Amino acid sequence: MKRKVKVDMDELDTALNWGMSEWDSYLDLETGKVVGVNDEMRWLLEELIEETYDEEGNQLTTLEELLQGREDIQDWQKEMLLDADRVEREYGSRYISVEPDDSYQDYNDMDHFIATLDDDNLQDRLWRAIRGRGAFRRFKDLVARHPDVEKQWYAYTDARAKERLLRWLDAHDIEPIL
């Protein structure tokens, strides 16, 4: 049975399509929000967690209490640290990893879109444009010279992104509440 979650579809779409190597994204199955955790916050969290325990492993204070007394950490960083701590403690039950789509997805979208066009001359020019370095820029520049095709392109990529997002949710047994 699928878990019903009020997913922030825009945040999830961003996490699936714009992943960065130093950031990991997690879907909060309770709130539907996407939480980002970067390497810097992970390292700082590890250091701070050590400060909450004594040498014998007894907990002296909570992370929240420790952060309240820290003037050297900005409020936005404190919030990120608390998010990172929650992800760490509740990964797999409350939080699941959001892995970005394959980096070739944009290229595949361009390739499949070109095949949908009726104009053989434009198709040929676009297929040449997507070969080699700078393919996406050349493709977009050429498409921009054809306003009707440009509208089709954006509608096409929006539909493909939505399909990928819904497939991702389905693969994780999540039924989005919209």
C-alpha positions, 0 to 999 in steps of 0.5 A: 500500500502506498504512503500518502504524503503531501509532497512539495512537488516543486522542491522535489522536482528541484532536488531530482533535477538540480542535484549538486555534488556537495549536497544531499537531498532527503524527502521528509515523509511527514511534512513532504518537504525536501531537506538539503544537507551539505558536507560542511553541515555534516562535518560541523554536526559531527563536531557538535555532537561530540560536545554533547557527550563526556569521555564516558559517553554520557550525554551532557546536553542536547544539540538544541541546547548546545546550539542555543548557547553558540553565538558563533553559529548563525541562526540559518546554520543552526536550523540546517544543523537541526535538519541534518541531525533529524535526517541522521537520526530518522533516515529510512523511517521519516527521511528518504534520499532523493537521488538526482536524475541521471545527468544525461536526462537533459540530453535525452530530452533534447534527442527525443524532442527533436524526433517529435518535430515535423520540420526535417530541416530543423530536425537536422540542424538540432541534431547537429547542434546537440553533438559535442561540448556546448550542446545544450546551449546550441540547442536552446539558441537554435530553438529560441529562433523558432518561438512555436518550437520553443513553446513546444520544447518547454511544454515537452520538458515540463511534461517529462519532468513531471513524468520522472517525478511521478515515477520516482514517487511511485518507485518509493510507494508514495502517493502524493496528496496535491 
